[in-house]
Amino acid sequence: MSESSLSHLDLRGIGRPLVESDIPRPNAVVPGTLDTVREIVAGVRDSGDDAVARYTERFDGIRLERMIYDPRDFEAAFKRITQQLRDALSVAAEQIRAVYREELLSEPTTKSRGITVVRRSVPVGRAGCYVPGGAARYPSSVLHTAVVAKVAGVGEVVVATPPMADGSIDDPTLAACHVAEVDWLVASGGAQAIAAMAFGTESIPKVDVIVGPGNLYVSLAKQEVARHVGVPSAFAGPSEVVVVADASVKPVFAALDVAVQAEHGPHGLAWMVTWDQRYAGEVEAALAAYLCGAPREREIRQTLSTGGYLALVRDREQAIELANLIAPEHLELLYQGGLEDSCKVENAGVVFVGPYASAAFGDYVAGPSHVLPTYGTARFASVLSIEDFTKRLHTVVVEHEGLRDLGWAVEELAAVEGLIAHAESIAVRRRGV
């Protein structure tokens, strides 16, 4: 039987609260990566389409024959795929729409002491959605980004994704663009696609916001262009999962859930956490058995070799403490009592509860976007939301009552800051009331 490739940690003897130094942290940036990303971003900014094509050939080995696809291509691909896949894409899109329509609450209005404030959410004009490719195709990422943008009211949605080896875009991805009502697709990936959407090129329209998961090059490129385009605070990098389980859960369930996110490829994170030592061995054996001949064995082992851990903890309380410290993209509480413990989770992209709640549901049909914070950014960042595609705009109406009751406070605060015109702009009005 092959090895599971998980590194072992025993945290049971730590009697104090866990701290960062108690757990391993993978390095988010491979040496030299940032310099390469900056070169690409500058090249695309200065040379447009030519640079996009040049970097695509350099890094992907693909000479682009066609860079732009439109809704006619999407509809044609939708007709070519099987009815079962059409139905799967459609039901996933509807689940996502249902979740995000709930975020579109009525515009809140507050009125106090003569001042009325109305808050509006104004969608951006054009959004860029990055969809990973290369080792695998991800039509689901089209749905989990573009559908959210359209629900938010974004006028135009541009998807960028790496082409296949022959330079084309696969039918499932194009069909997902049809279901999600995408306006344009750019056949390019990596940092060059991010830069192209941020600055615009001869063929690629400049966007206002860029979202979507990606590898280190993509995530770093988004940070590099954040001064020019909106980028959510979450670092949506390689996939992560923390699976917490005990003997109440079949070992193969937990083992496969560790593999689920690991199969996305290198630089990710996959933790198995339990307080039952015997069960830990059973899960590790089940994972080793699955890996022996698994279709994506190489990708899983790449992830586990640098980011795979099996942690023994004292109890459920320490398990949740560990999960909050890791702040993972996906957190699974598979054991009995998981729902009770879920209210103690503070740092995670999304929490899955119960023995049937594989994170795979979240990747496809659960509803919340699978674009989630990684590398510990769940401490301060959240799942992709309507707000990532909108601007909050306040309208303030001041009536005579507001001038009378609150004008004096404006004058006092302006005077103490030495902003005399501020104070006088209110005083002149108060004298006229």
Order of alpha helices (4+ residues) and beta strands (2+ residues): beta-alpha-alpha-beta-alpha-alpha-beta-beta-beta-alpha-alpha-beta-alpha-beta-alpha-beta-alpha-beta-alpha-beta-alpha-alpha-beta-alpha-beta-alpha-beta-alpha-beta-alpha-alpha
